[in-house]
Amino acid sequence: MPELILRLALPSPLRRLFDYRAPLGATAASLQPGMRVRVPFGRREVIGILVEASETSEVPADKLRPALQLLDEQTPMPPALFKLCLWTAQYYQHSLGDTLSWALPVLLRQGEPAEARQERFWHVADGARLDDPRLTRAPRQREALRTLAQHAHGVAHSLLSKLQLNRDSLELLLEKRLVSVEVRRSAPMKRAGSWLAQPELPLNPEQRAACEAIRSSFGGFQAFLLAGVTGSGKTEVYLQLIRQALETGKQVLVLIPEINLGPQTLARFEQRFNARIALLHSNVNDRERLDAWLAARDGEADIVIGTRSALFTPLQRPGLIIVDEEHDASYKQQEGLRYHARDLALVRARQDQVPIVLGSATPSLESLHNAHAGRYGLLRLTQRAGGAKPPRFLRLDIKSRPLDAGISAPLQQAITQTLEAGQQVLVFLNRRGFAPTLLCHDCGWISACPRCDARMTVHQRSNELRCHHCGHSERRPANCPKCGLVDLRPLGTGTERAEERLEILFPQYPVLRIDRDSTSRKGAMDTLFSTIQRGEPCLLVGTQMLAKGHHFPRVTLVAILDADGGLFSADFRASERMAQLIVQVAGRAGRAEEPGMVIIQTHLADHPLLVQLTEQGYFAFAEQALSERRAAGLPPFAHLALLRGEAHKPGQAEDFLDQACSEAEHLLEELQLSGIELLGPVPAPMERRAGRYRAQLLLQANARAPLHRLMSVWLPRLEQLPGGRAVRWSLDVDPIDLF
C-alpha cells in the first residue's frame, strides 16, 4: 500500500506547500483540508495546515520527514472559511500558510484544542450537612458551604471571588468530601423569547425603502451601498435588518473600523437584542477570542461584531454581512497579509450567498463607482433622523490673522457663545502631541528623528520628543544640541497644546482630549464618553478618533483648526481622505434639536475643493473627483500593485527593484501582456524610516486579469533574485497609500 503524503501550508512567507509523510495511523478517509498537523521545520517544530493528501510527492522519499502529530479529529476550519483563505492568498499574492495563520485565533495556531473552554464547577457533595461536626471550629469553611448550598447548579470557578468564596476554604472542604468539583463546558446562553429587548424606532420613508430593498435579497448575494448623511439613522437600518435576519434563524457579521467603537456598538446591540453577541478585536485576550470564534463557528453566537480581522470568523448559518464606515482606511491591513476587509467581505458574501451592506456618509470613490456601474444597489438616506437639520459650514480665512495655539479670535468668540448657551464644542486637529516640531530660535536646529526622514513631535506631558513613524522617543533637551543655547521653541499646534490653551481661555469649562495618547489606558475612553454624555457644557479636543460614528447630541459647534493639509499632498487619495474627514467631523454637530455650525479655519478659503465640499456637499465633490480620476487613469479606473523594498544601506532597495523591474519587462514580452505600466523604481516619499532606506515600484494596469497573471509568474522569480537577500520586500495589491 503506497505511503500517504501530507501537503501542508506552513506559517512562513514562502509561497509554496511542504510535503511530509503522514503520522502513524492516519488514513486518507480521516484527513480533511484545514486540519492542523505538528511537523519538524528546520530546527524547530511548527503547526501546519493540511491542504491535501496524496500518494505521490516530487520530493525524494529519503528526504521526506514524518509529521509528528495530527492535532484534530475534525477540521477546526469550516470548508467555507478554508475556501476564502485560498482565494485571499491567491488574490493578494501571499503565502497560503501565512494567510491561514491570519485566519485562525492565536491559540489554535499554537496547538490548543479547538474546543470551547472547560470550567470547574463547585457543588455541595451528596449527603453533606451544614452542621457537620468537623466545621465547628472552621467558621470560614462553614460559611463557604452555606453559600455554595444556595446554588443548586453549582458555582463556576471564575465566579468564586464575586460570591466572596475563599478558594482555600473550598479546597479544605474538598478534602473533607463535603464539596465536589465537576469539570464541564460552559453551556451556551439560552435566549429569551423575543429577539427584541427594547422596541424599534419608527423609520422614515427613506430608511423603510432601504430596509425593504435589502430584506428582499435575503437568501442570495447582493451588495448594497447605504449612503446616508451623518445622523441619518444608518445604525437603525442595520439593527432592523439584523432583527429580520435573526428571525430567519441566521447569524450576522458586523464589521466596524475602530476598536474604540466596539464597546459603544456592543452596548447598543445588547440594549436592543436578546441575542448572543460575540465581540472580536485586538483588545480581546486570546482565550476570549478563541471562545468567540468557536461560538460563531458552532452557531452559538447570533451576532459577531469586530474590526477587520473578524472577517475571518466562521459562521454556521451566515445570513447578512454589514460593513459600517466602509470608506475607512483602517479596513486595510498594512503589514503581513495586506488584505482589505471591505473587499474581502464582498468576496465572502458572494461565496456564502448572503446580502452585504456597505454603509457610510462619505462612501469611497471605489464603492460609488461600483454603485454607478450597477454592481451595488445604491440606497440614499438624505434626511437626518428625528428632523435634525444638517450643520451650516463657515470657511474662516485665517490669512494674516494672529493665531493663539492655532485658534483665531473669531473662533474663540464662537466657542464662548456656544458654551454660554449651555452646549458643547468639538475642536478637531489631526495631530497628536503638543507641537509637530521643536526649533532652536538661535541656530535653526530642528528636532529630527535619528532613524527617519521626519521631525519628532513634542509631547509636553511626558516631556519627550517622539517620532510618530517609528516610535523612537527621547527626553526633550533643555539646550540646543547644536549650539548649546536655550531658546528652544515648539512650532505648530498639536492636540496637547490646543488642550492646554483652551483650559486657559475657558477655565470654567472642562476640556477633554481624545486621541491615542489620552485613551491608551483601559477604560479611559469610557470615562471620557460618560462625561460627554452627561450633556454639560464642555470642550472636546481630538484627532480623527472623534470623527467616527460617535453620537454627541449636545455638540453644536465643530471647529476644524487646520483644513489645508490634504490640499497639496503627493498622494492622489489625499483630497478624498480630507473631504471624508471634514464631512465625518462636521457630522458630529447638531445631531439633536439644536442646529449645528462647522467652522473650518483655512489659508485657502477659496480653494475649489473646499468651496464645492461646503456648498454642494460630499457627493458633488465625489462626482468631480471621479471624473478627475478617470481622466488621469487612476483607481477605480485602473488597478495598482506596489512592490516595496527596504534595506539598511542606501541604494540597496533600488538595486533590487531595478532587477525586479527588468524581470517584469521580460515577462510582459514573454506573456504578451499589454495595458500594464511599470512606474519606478523611485525612493519612497519618506525614504528613511526606522533606520531603513525604502524604495518602491508601482504597477498600473487597465484591467485586473493581466496584472494578476503577471504577478503570479513574477513573484516566484523575485524570490530567486540575488539582490533580494539583503532587502526586505513586500507586494501590496490594491494599495491605499503610496507612502
Wavefront OBJ file of the C-alpha trace (Angstrom):
o trace
v 0.000 0.000 0.000
v 1.532 3.366 -1.049
v 2.564 5.726 1.704
v 0.297 8.707 2.395
v 1.866 12.143 1.790
v 0.516 15.264 3.516
v 0.776 18.536 1.570
v 0.895 21.292 4.191
v 0.766 25.096 4.265
v 3.250 26.266 6.908
v 3.308 29.671 8.672
v 6.148 31.032 6.557
v 6.459 33.739 3.889
v 7.411 31.092 1.294
v 4.713 30.803 -1.377
v 4.708 27.005 -1.612
v 3.414 23.867 0.099
v 5.586 21.366 2.016
v 5.343 17.573 1.806
v 5.549 15.284 4.854
v 4.907 11.598 5.485
v 1.626 11.055 7.324
v 1.904 10.130 11.026
v 1.239 6.531 12.012
v -2.422 5.543 11.949
v -3.550 8.369 9.649
v -5.793 7.218 6.772
v -6.939 9.092 3.674
v -10.554 8.831 4.911
v -9.728 10.507 8.244
v -7.973 13.525 6.685
v -9.754 16.750 5.814
v -8.359 20.051 4.447
v -7.890 22.556 7.288
v -6.687 20.031 9.896
v -3.666 21.103 11.965
v -0.501 18.993 11.882
v 2.597 19.388 14.056
v 5.747 18.938 11.968
v 9.529 19.467 12.195
v 10.654 22.508 10.187
v 14.366 23.216 10.190
v 15.457 23.018 13.838
v 12.046 23.794 15.289
v 8.533 22.427 15.320
v 5.665 24.313 13.683
v 1.953 23.775 13.177
v 0.913 23.480 9.542
v -2.496 23.270 7.900
v -3.373 20.313 5.695
v -4.236 21.376 2.136
v -4.435 17.910 0.550
v -3.303 14.312 0.981
v -1.601 12.475 -1.874
v 0.163 9.204 -2.616
v 2.956 10.869 -4.596
v 5.496 13.617 -3.987
v 8.126 15.353 -6.099
v 10.422 15.244 -3.064
v 12.645 12.120 -2.997
v 11.354 9.553 -0.482
v 14.566 9.654 1.594
v 14.206 13.458 2.003
v 10.603 13.317 3.249
v 10.327 13.857 7.008
v 7.465 12.327 9.015
v 4.800 14.579 10.510
v 4.830 14.405 14.311
v 1.168 14.627 15.249
v -2.294 15.201 13.799
v -3.909 17.697 16.203
v -7.556 17.448 15.110
v -10.053 14.643 14.634
v -12.315 17.079 12.771
v -11.077 20.119 10.880
v -11.470 23.235 13.080
v -11.851 25.365 9.944
v -15.158 25.047 8.047
v -14.838 24.493 4.268
v -16.266 27.987 3.507
v -13.503 29.687 5.537
v -10.828 27.457 4.000
v -12.096 28.418 0.533
v -12.000 32.126 1.459
v -8.366 31.762 2.614
v -7.387 30.071 -0.659
v -8.939 32.963 -2.625
v -7.288 35.559 -0.356
v -3.802 34.062 -0.700
v -4.169 33.889 -4.468
v -5.567 37.417 -4.939
v -3.133 39.171 -2.583
v -0.206 37.039 -3.850
v 0.572 35.960 -0.293
v 1.845 32.714 1.235
v -1.091 30.342 1.884
v 0.411 29.195 5.207
v 0.651 32.769 6.432
v -2.895 33.530 5.207
v -4.334 30.525 7.066
v -2.450 31.661 10.190
v -4.071 35.138 9.978
v -7.476 33.460 9.789
v -7.026 31.310 12.908
v -7.112 32.553 16.518
v -3.671 32.639 18.178
v -4.380 29.671 20.488
v -5.291 27.427 17.542
v -2.045 28.461 15.807
v -0.226 27.373 18.993
v -1.857 23.933 19.022
v -4.569 24.413 21.670
v -7.595 22.099 21.255
v -10.348 23.594 19.092
v -12.830 23.257 21.953
v -14.778 25.758 23.993
v -13.451 26.470 27.456
v -13.906 23.780 30.091
v -14.662 25.201 33.516
v -14.675 23.794 37.052
v -17.986 23.982 38.932
v -18.140 23.606 42.733
v -21.115 21.737 44.300
v -22.168 20.705 47.789
v -21.458 16.957 47.928
v -24.312 14.461 48.321
v -25.062 13.902 51.987
v -23.016 16.914 53.195
v -24.568 18.775 56.164
v -24.017 22.359 57.315
v -23.822 21.151 60.937
v -21.043 18.671 60.193
v -19.006 18.467 63.456
v -15.739 18.923 61.525
v -16.816 22.525 60.809
v -17.414 23.518 64.444
v -14.067 25.326 64.629
v -13.951 26.328 60.936
v -16.353 29.267 60.535
v -14.965 30.236 57.098
v -15.473 26.733 55.731
v -18.977 26.596 57.232
v -19.843 29.954 55.615
v -18.444 28.818 52.242
v -20.544 25.628 52.418
v -23.671 27.674 53.284
v -23.091 29.984 50.279
v -22.483 27.059 47.967
v -25.688 25.361 49.181
v -27.681 28.334 47.841
v -26.608 27.468 44.252
v -28.177 24.153 43.276
v -26.449 24.041 39.865
v -23.035 24.780 41.293
v -20.746 27.821 41.112
v -18.248 28.350 38.268
v -14.643 28.641 39.480
v -14.287 32.025 37.741
v -17.188 33.437 39.826
v -15.880 32.430 43.276
v -14.483 35.874 44.084
v -17.777 37.586 43.147
v -19.550 35.461 45.765
v -16.665 36.050 48.226
v -15.946 32.343 48.332
v -12.455 31.628 49.668
v -10.618 29.095 47.466
v -8.514 27.753 50.358
v -11.699 27.027 52.311
v -13.190 25.168 49.347
v -10.031 23.068 48.938
v -10.255 22.083 52.629
v -13.955 21.225 52.181
v -12.974 19.118 49.162
v -10.501 17.146 51.323
v -13.341 16.503 53.797
v -15.561 15.385 50.885
v -18.176 17.981 51.774
v -17.963 19.573 48.320
v -17.265 18.137 44.864
v -15.851 19.610 41.640
v -17.277 18.903 38.215
v -15.463 19.944 35.009
v -17.890 20.842 32.259
v -18.163 23.022 29.222
v -19.857 26.367 29.830
v -23.339 25.965 28.436
v -24.268 28.392 25.647
v -26.519 31.164 26.897
v -30.199 30.461 26.311
v -32.107 33.182 24.519
v -35.249 34.753 25.963
v -38.444 34.550 23.854
v -38.423 37.625 21.602
v -35.332 38.811 19.751
v -36.070 42.389 20.811
v -35.160 43.613 24.292
v -36.457 47.131 23.534
v -38.834 48.431 20.866
v -37.537 49.542 17.476
v -37.581 53.179 16.429
v -40.006 54.267 13.691
v -38.365 54.505 10.244
v -38.765 57.403 7.854
v -39.717 56.590 4.203
v -36.060 56.504 3.032
v -35.000 54.161 5.852
v -38.025 51.925 5.217
v -37.279 51.714 1.479
v -33.649 50.787 2.225
v -34.718 48.067 4.690
v -37.231 46.588 2.238
v -34.731 46.554 -0.657
v -32.108 44.703 1.406
v -34.685 42.409 3.062
v -35.938 41.280 -0.355
v -32.434 39.990 -1.203
v -32.159 37.668 1.854
v -31.154 34.178 0.770
v -28.869 35.286 -2.075
v -25.905 37.525 -2.812
v -26.484 41.216 -3.451
v -24.268 44.175 -2.495
v -25.798 47.446 -1.299
v -24.169 50.815 -0.686
v -26.131 52.556 2.063
v -25.045 56.170 1.566
v -26.630 58.213 4.333
v -25.674 61.679 5.522
v -24.237 61.743 9.070
v -27.037 61.350 11.615
v -29.472 59.862 9.044
v -30.117 56.727 11.089
v -27.984 54.138 9.257
v -27.497 52.240 12.531
v -31.271 51.891 12.967
v -31.475 50.391 9.455
v -28.711 47.922 10.422
v -30.498 46.990 13.668
v -33.839 46.311 11.969
v -32.178 44.261 9.212
v -30.307 42.248 11.860
v -33.570 41.508 13.683
v -35.106 40.296 10.405
v -32.067 38.082 9.705
v -32.161 36.631 13.251
v -35.844 35.801 12.825
v -34.972 33.645 9.811
v -32.543 31.671 12.023
v -29.388 33.206 10.532
v -26.220 34.752 12.007
v -24.985 38.277 11.248
v -21.406 39.593 10.881
v -20.906 43.337 11.582
v -17.525 44.932 10.788
v -16.559 48.256 12.409
v -13.397 50.253 11.667
v -12.107 51.085 15.161
v -11.623 49.195 18.433
v -12.910 52.289 20.241
v -16.304 51.909 18.546
v -16.573 48.315 19.830
v -17.894 48.901 23.376
v -20.305 51.599 22.135
v -21.634 49.343 19.330
v -21.829 46.348 21.678
v -23.809 48.358 24.254
v -26.299 49.480 21.601
v -26.760 45.924 20.305
v -27.122 44.465 23.820
v -29.779 47.054 24.672
v -31.728 46.198 21.518
v -31.455 42.407 21.238
v -31.977 39.282 23.321
v -29.146 37.694 21.362
v -25.789 36.033 21.951
v -23.223 38.590 20.791
v -19.500 37.914 20.244
v -17.067 40.833 20.159
v -13.736 40.343 18.348
v -10.929 42.895 18.166
v -7.268 43.211 19.157
v -8.034 44.201 22.784
v -9.830 40.891 23.416
v -7.483 38.355 25.034
v -6.522 35.154 23.209
v -8.827 32.891 25.206
v -11.856 35.178 24.758
v -11.120 35.416 21.027
v -10.982 31.623 20.661
v -14.233 31.208 22.627
v -15.983 33.814 20.447
v -14.576 32.231 17.248
v -15.795 28.766 18.281
v -19.194 30.089 19.408
v -19.684 31.711 15.983
v -18.499 28.560 14.171
v -20.812 26.310 16.176
v -23.838 28.598 15.771
v -23.873 29.643 19.440
v -23.251 33.356 18.693
v -26.063 35.120 16.842
v -24.215 38.368 16.064
v -20.448 38.776 15.570
v -19.089 42.334 15.871
v -15.454 43.091 15.176
v -12.714 45.017 13.428
v -11.101 43.861 10.152
v -9.738 40.511 11.451
v -13.288 39.475 12.464
v -13.901 38.967 8.742
v -12.251 35.523 9.142
v -14.743 34.408 11.826
v -16.579 31.270 10.644
v -20.391 31.308 10.770
v -22.501 28.151 10.839
v -25.592 29.901 9.398
v -24.467 33.120 7.647
v -27.351 35.431 6.777
v -26.094 39.023 6.460
v -22.806 40.984 6.449
v -22.658 44.685 7.380
v -19.538 46.853 6.887
v -20.004 50.135 8.768
v -17.976 53.223 7.686
v -16.899 51.253 4.616
v -14.659 54.104 3.406
v -12.380 53.865 6.441
v -8.691 53.238 5.707
v -8.307 51.050 8.824
v -10.065 48.189 6.969
v -6.814 47.781 5.021
v -4.138 45.690 6.748
v -0.808 47.447 6.221
v 1.665 44.676 7.043
v 1.937 40.920 6.578
v -1.158 39.836 4.678
v -2.137 43.209 3.157
v -5.854 42.484 2.654
v -8.762 44.938 2.568
v -11.535 43.679 4.867
v -14.296 45.512 2.946
v -13.246 43.987 -0.375
v -12.853 40.514 1.137
v -16.253 40.857 2.855
v -17.778 41.217 -0.639
v -15.994 38.029 -1.762
v -17.185 36.223 1.355
v -20.791 37.409 0.888
v -20.742 36.099 -2.695
v -19.321 32.725 -1.562
v -21.867 32.432 1.274
v -24.704 33.705 -0.948
v -25.815 36.374 1.526
v -26.504 40.108 1.088
v -23.878 42.635 2.188
v -24.480 46.246 3.228
v -21.664 48.809 2.947
v -22.637 51.880 4.971
v -21.068 55.349 5.002
v -21.890 59.048 4.958
v -18.813 59.522 2.758
v -18.513 56.418 0.551
v -15.151 55.621 -1.006
v -14.832 56.551 -4.658
v -14.385 52.837 -5.465
v -17.761 51.979 -3.893
v -19.530 54.913 -5.564
v -18.067 53.851 -8.919
v -19.343 50.285 -8.348
v -22.796 51.665 -7.473
v -22.860 53.831 -10.624
v -21.803 50.791 -12.680
v -24.742 48.789 -11.274
v -22.603 46.314 -9.301
v -24.047 47.606 -5.995
v -27.566 48.756 -5.250
v -27.334 52.449 -4.198
v -29.586 53.367 -1.262
v -29.538 57.049 -0.255
v -30.567 58.493 3.129
v -30.668 62.262 2.666
v -32.521 63.333 5.835
v -31.187 63.408 9.359
v -33.136 61.246 11.794
v -35.630 62.945 14.111
v -35.816 66.091 11.977
v -32.310 67.328 12.920
v -31.005 69.905 10.434
v -27.666 69.494 8.601
v -24.923 71.739 10.027
v -24.012 75.073 8.408
v -20.438 75.466 7.121
v -18.316 78.583 7.531
v -14.908 78.753 5.837
v -12.895 81.098 8.034
v -9.964 82.691 6.173
v -7.078 82.947 8.667
v -4.557 84.599 6.328
v -2.859 87.445 8.242
v -4.906 86.720 11.391
v -2.988 86.159 14.639
v -3.446 82.597 15.939
v -3.347 81.641 19.617
v -2.231 77.966 19.689
v -3.904 77.613 16.290
v -7.157 79.312 17.419
v -8.257 82.592 15.770
v -10.175 85.382 17.561
v -13.477 84.812 15.625
v -13.320 81.108 16.544
v -12.710 81.957 20.235
v -15.795 84.167 20.131
v -17.937 81.396 18.564
v -16.725 78.906 21.217
v -17.623 81.368 24.004
v -21.160 81.861 22.641
v -21.738 78.101 22.288
v -20.527 77.271 25.817
v -22.547 80.145 27.336
v -25.642 78.742 25.591
v -25.068 75.501 27.599
v -23.870 73.450 24.606
v -20.713 71.506 23.762
v -17.872 72.281 21.316
v -15.706 69.837 19.368
v -12.268 71.122 18.305
v -10.696 68.885 15.666
v -6.971 68.761 14.967
v -5.441 65.679 13.366
v -2.047 65.992 15.111
v -1.237 64.336 18.408
v 1.227 65.795 20.892
v 1.988 69.375 21.906
v 3.693 70.625 18.727
v 4.821 68.970 15.477
v 8.457 70.003 15.986
v 10.978 71.770 18.246
v 13.072 74.617 16.773
v 16.146 76.459 18.067
v 15.458 80.176 17.556
v 19.181 80.956 17.530
v 20.696 78.476 15.047
v 17.650 76.899 13.325
v 18.202 73.329 14.631
v 15.044 71.201 14.229
v 14.170 68.065 16.229
v 14.719 65.452 13.503
v 14.257 61.735 14.154
v 17.651 59.931 14.051
v 16.020 56.932 12.310
v 13.538 58.578 9.882
v 13.292 61.447 7.408
v 10.786 63.046 9.764
v 10.606 65.501 12.617
v 9.929 64.433 16.165
v 6.795 65.684 17.885
v 6.944 67.498 21.224
v 4.899 65.742 23.940
v 4.619 68.174 26.840
v 3.021 65.905 29.473
v 5.778 63.308 29.284
v 8.474 65.928 28.467
v 9.525 63.850 25.441
v 10.243 64.125 21.745
v 8.550 61.269 19.884
v 8.605 60.082 16.288
v 5.090 59.082 15.210
v 6.516 56.993 12.353
v 8.961 54.614 14.061
v 8.152 55.139 17.776
v 11.628 56.473 18.703
v 11.462 58.734 21.787
v 13.953 60.737 23.835
v 13.947 63.317 26.625
v 13.204 66.845 25.492
v 16.553 68.718 25.554
v 16.979 71.774 27.803
v 19.676 73.206 25.487
v 20.017 73.130 21.724
v 22.109 70.038 20.807
v 23.762 72.058 18.013
v 24.599 75.486 19.511
v 24.019 74.900 23.240
v 21.663 77.873 23.701
v 18.331 77.568 25.497
v 15.828 79.317 23.173
v 14.059 76.143 22.025
v 10.541 76.814 20.746
v 7.727 74.354 19.930
v 6.469 75.070 16.388
v 2.879 74.459 15.328
v -0.026 73.035 17.296
v -0.965 69.516 18.371
v -3.890 68.323 20.487
v -1.919 68.739 23.762
v -1.146 72.383 23.000
v -4.736 73.110 21.938
v -5.981 71.444 25.145
v -3.593 73.480 27.331
v -4.567 76.778 25.672
v -8.309 76.090 25.794
v -8.024 75.318 29.532
v -6.526 78.813 30.000
v -9.056 80.555 27.720
v -12.112 78.761 29.177
v -11.170 77.911 32.776
v -14.765 77.377 33.943
v -15.436 74.541 31.441
v -13.909 71.028 31.319
v -11.597 70.353 28.342
v -11.496 66.679 27.302
v -8.729 65.495 24.969
v -9.473 62.366 22.918
v -6.537 60.947 20.977
v -4.396 57.804 21.027
v -2.279 59.144 23.922
v -5.161 60.098 26.228
v -7.171 56.891 25.632
v -4.366 54.312 25.839
v -5.258 53.308 29.425
v -8.004 50.725 29.832
v -11.379 52.355 30.473
v -10.119 55.885 29.663
v -12.357 56.150 26.590
v -15.460 55.063 28.532
v -14.756 57.626 31.279
v -14.393 60.442 28.730
v -17.561 59.452 26.887
v -19.640 59.194 30.061
v -18.573 62.782 30.899
v -19.604 63.961 27.412
v -22.938 62.108 27.540
v -23.915 63.981 30.729
v -24.598 66.868 28.354
v -22.986 69.635 30.407
v -21.080 72.378 28.513
v -17.543 71.239 27.729
v -14.850 71.309 25.051
v -13.739 68.149 23.239
v -10.325 68.294 21.574
v -9.223 65.401 19.450
v -7.950 63.665 16.341
v -9.850 61.556 13.809
v -10.813 59.184 16.643
v -13.592 61.716 17.288
v -14.829 61.626 13.700
v -16.001 58.024 13.589
v -19.541 57.042 14.375
v -19.873 58.730 17.777
v -23.168 60.334 18.774
v -22.724 63.571 20.760
v -26.231 65.117 20.926
v -25.110 68.285 22.767
v -22.296 69.236 20.360
v -23.493 72.168 18.259
v -20.171 73.710 17.172
v -17.391 71.827 15.384
v -14.135 73.709 14.789
v -11.600 72.311 12.314
v -8.336 74.092 13.175
v -6.400 73.288 10.001
v -8.058 72.029 6.806
v -5.166 72.696 4.431
v -3.127 69.502 4.914
v -4.848 67.365 2.250
v -4.926 70.004 -0.480
v -1.307 69.710 -1.658
v -0.301 66.119 -0.882
v 1.640 63.915 -3.322
v -0.857 61.074 -2.641
v -3.722 61.082 -5.156
v -6.141 59.902 -2.436
v -5.324 62.788 -0.058
v -8.158 65.074 -1.202
v -10.693 62.204 -0.907
v -9.497 61.452 2.647
v -9.594 65.122 3.606
v -13.144 65.538 2.252
v -14.285 62.397 4.129
v -12.673 63.597 7.342
v -14.211 67.084 7.152
v -17.696 65.678 6.478
v -17.378 62.988 9.183
v -16.173 65.513 11.786
v -18.854 68.009 10.719
v -21.425 65.234 11.177
v -20.885 65.317 14.958
v -22.581 68.788 15.056
v -26.284 69.404 15.570
v -27.453 65.787 15.815
v -30.344 66.651 18.133
v -32.762 69.630 18.308
v -30.212 72.487 18.235
v -28.807 73.360 14.783
v -25.087 72.766 14.228
v -22.319 75.007 12.908
v -18.972 73.924 11.429
v -16.131 76.471 11.282
v -13.215 75.483 9.044
v -10.043 77.520 9.585
v -8.052 77.694 6.347
v -5.493 79.787 4.490
v -7.224 78.713 1.265
v -10.867 79.674 1.819
v -11.467 79.971 -1.955
v -9.917 76.620 -2.866
v -12.368 74.953 -5.323
v -12.366 71.665 -3.383
v -13.313 73.342 -0.078
v -15.912 75.562 -1.767
v -17.544 72.620 -3.528
v -17.488 70.397 -0.431
v -19.006 73.016 1.910
v -21.552 74.448 -0.528
v -22.635 71.421 -2.594
v -21.818 68.507 -0.290
v -19.745 65.321 -0.432
v -21.493 63.713 -3.412
v -20.825 66.714 -5.685
v -17.166 66.549 -4.617
v -17.097 62.783 -5.280
v -18.511 63.139 -8.813
v -15.856 65.743 -9.610
v -13.086 63.587 -8.084
v -14.247 60.524 -10.075
v -14.117 62.442 -13.353
v -10.557 63.594 -12.484
v -9.517 60.011 -11.640
v -10.985 58.765 -14.947
v -9.023 61.390 -16.898
v -5.795 60.538 -15.041
v -6.250 56.760 -15.357
v -6.203 56.220 -11.584
v -8.258 53.840 -9.375
v -11.085 52.941 -9.585
v -10.449 53.227 -13.362
v -7.111 51.402 -13.069
v -5.639 48.666 -10.880
v -2.450 49.059 -8.852
v 0.122 46.852 -7.161
v 3.053 48.317 -5.241
v 6.336 46.473 -4.743
v 8.108 47.964 -1.717
v 11.702 47.310 -0.732
v 13.690 48.412 2.303
v 17.332 47.855 3.253
v 19.958 49.001 5.754
v 22.155 50.692 3.132
v 21.158 53.453 0.675
v 20.627 52.213 -2.889
v 20.229 48.509 -1.981
v 16.432 48.549 -2.220
v 16.507 50.447 -5.528
v 19.049 47.977 -6.982
v 16.738 45.073 -6.106
v 13.713 46.879 -7.560
v 15.709 47.607 -10.750
v 16.256 43.848 -11.128
v 12.554 43.259 -10.377
v 11.564 45.857 -12.988
v 13.782 44.223 -15.659
v 12.268 40.838 -14.816
v 8.734 42.272 -15.174
v 9.609 43.871 -18.549
v 10.865 40.487 -19.864
v 7.664 38.790 -18.634
v 5.405 41.373 -20.279
v 7.033 40.457 -23.606
v 7.153 36.728 -22.889
v 3.484 36.532 -21.818
v 2.411 39.115 -24.433
v 0.573 41.213 -21.831
v -0.499 44.763 -22.644
v -2.027 47.652 -20.707
v 0.454 47.399 -17.792
v 2.836 50.237 -16.925
v 5.858 49.987 -14.636
v 6.481 53.255 -12.766
v 9.810 53.463 -10.967
v 11.682 52.329 -9.066
v 11.823 55.543 -7.037
v 12.681 56.338 -3.396
v 9.606 56.227 -1.124
v 8.143 59.681 -0.234
v 9.748 59.160 3.207
v 12.936 57.444 2.066
v 14.403 56.582 5.503
v 12.097 55.135 8.122
v 13.052 53.254 11.303
v 16.685 53.178 10.110
v 15.911 51.541 6.751
v 16.105 53.047 3.270
v 12.929 52.486 1.280
v 12.065 52.447 -2.420
v 9.054 51.353 -4.451
v 7.970 50.156 -7.887
v 4.368 50.776 -8.966
v 2.491 48.539 -11.395
v -0.512 50.213 -13.022
v -2.903 48.237 -15.225
v -6.081 48.928 -17.220
v -7.521 45.534 -16.293
v -7.107 43.282 -13.286
v -6.669 39.906 -15.054
v -3.391 40.658 -16.929
v -1.923 42.287 -13.796
v -2.612 39.154 -11.734
v -1.296 36.923 -14.495
v 1.959 38.883 -14.480
v 2.273 38.830 -10.665
v 1.671 35.077 -10.356
v 4.706 34.361 -12.592
v 6.787 37.356 -11.435
v 6.775 36.723 -7.662
v 8.399 33.243 -7.735
v 11.166 34.777 -9.868
v 11.644 37.646 -7.402
v 12.271 35.081 -4.661
v 15.226 33.809 -6.697
v 16.827 37.226 -7.366
v 20.274 37.542 -5.723
v 19.610 41.174 -4.673
v 16.564 40.077 -2.636
v 18.618 38.542 0.172
v 19.734 41.926 1.555
v 16.336 43.555 1.032
v 13.077 43.159 2.933
v 10.411 43.373 0.218
v 6.657 43.023 0.008
v 3.910 43.300 -2.582
v 0.789 45.343 -1.828
v -2.122 44.530 -4.160
v -4.649 47.406 -4.341
v -2.564 49.711 -2.083
v -4.486 52.523 -0.434
v -1.442 54.668 0.184
v 1.761 55.080 -1.780
v 3.784 56.285 1.209
l 1 2 3 4 5 6 7 8 9 10 11 12 13 14 15 16 17 18 19 20 21 22 23 24 25 26 27 28 29 30 31 32 33 34 35 36 37 38 39 40 41 42 43 44 45 46 47 48 49 50 51 52 53 54 55 56 57 58 59 60 61 62 63 64 65 66 67 68 69 70 71 72 73 74 75 76 77 78 79 80 81 82 83 84 85 86 87 88 89 90 91 92 93 94 95 96 97 98 99 100 101 102 103 104 105 106 107 108 109 110 111 112 113 114 115 116 117 118 119 120 121 122 123 124 125 126 127 128 129 130 131 132 133 134 135 136 137 138 139 140 141 142 143 144 145 146 147 148 149 150 151 152 153 154 155 156 157 158 159 160 161 162 163 164 165 166 167 168 169 170 171 172 173 174 175 176 177 178 179 180 181 182 183 184 185 186 187 188 189 190 191 192 193 194 195 196 197 198 199 200 201 202 203 204 205 206 207 208 209 210 211 212 213 214 215 216 217 218 219 220 221 222 223 224 225 226 227 228 229 230 231 232 233 234 235 236 237 238 239 240 241 242 243 244 245 246 247 248 249 250 251 252 253 254 255 256 257 258 259 260 261 262 263 264 265 266 267 268 269 270 271 272 273 274 275 276 277 278 279 280 281 282 283 284 285 286 287 288 289 290 291 292 293 294 295 296 297 298 299 300 301 302 303 304 305 306 307 308 309 310 311 312 313 314 315 316 317 318 319 320 321 322 323 324 325 326 327 328 329 330 331 332 333 334 335 336 337 338 339 340 341 342 343 344 345 346 347 348 349 350 351 352 353 354 355 356 357 358 359 360 361 362 363 364 365 366 367 368 369 370 371 372 373 374 375 376 377 378 379 380 381 382 383 384 385 386 387 388 389 390 391 392 393 394 395 396 397 398 399 400 401 402 403 404 405 406 407 408 409 410 411 412 413 414 415 416 417 418 419 420 421 422 423 424 425 426 427 428 429 430 431 432 433 434 435 436 437 438 439 440 441 442 443 444 445 446 447 448 449 450 451 452 453 454 455 456 457 458 459 460 461 462 463 464 465 466 467 468 469 470 471 472 473 474 475 476 477 478 479 480 481 482 483 484 485 486 487 488 489 490 491 492 493 494 495 496 497 498 499 500 501 502 503 504 505 506 507 508 509 510 511 512 513 514 515 516 517 518 519 520 521 522 523 524 525 526 527 528 529 530 531 532 533 534 535 536 537 538 539 540 541 542 543 544 545 546 547 548 549 550 551 552 553 554 555 556 557 558 559 560 561 562 563 564 565 566 567 568 569 570 571 572 573 574 575 576 577 578 579 580 581 582 583 584 585 586 587 588 589 590 591 592 593 594 595 596 597 598 599 600 601 602 603 604 605 606 607 608 609 610 611 612 613 614 615 616 617 618 619 620 621 622 623 624 625 626 627 628 629 630 631 632 633 634 635 636 637 638 639 640 641 642 643 644 645 646 647 648 649 650 651 652 653 654 655 656 657 658 659 660 661 662 663 664 665 666 667 668 669 670 671 672 673 674 675 676 677 678 679 680 681 682 683 684 685 686 687 688 689 690 691 692 693 694 695 696 697 698 699 700 701 702 703 704 705 706 707 708 709 710 711 712 713 714 715 716 717 718 719 720 721 722 723 724 725 726 727 728 729 730 731 732 733 734 735 736 737 738 739
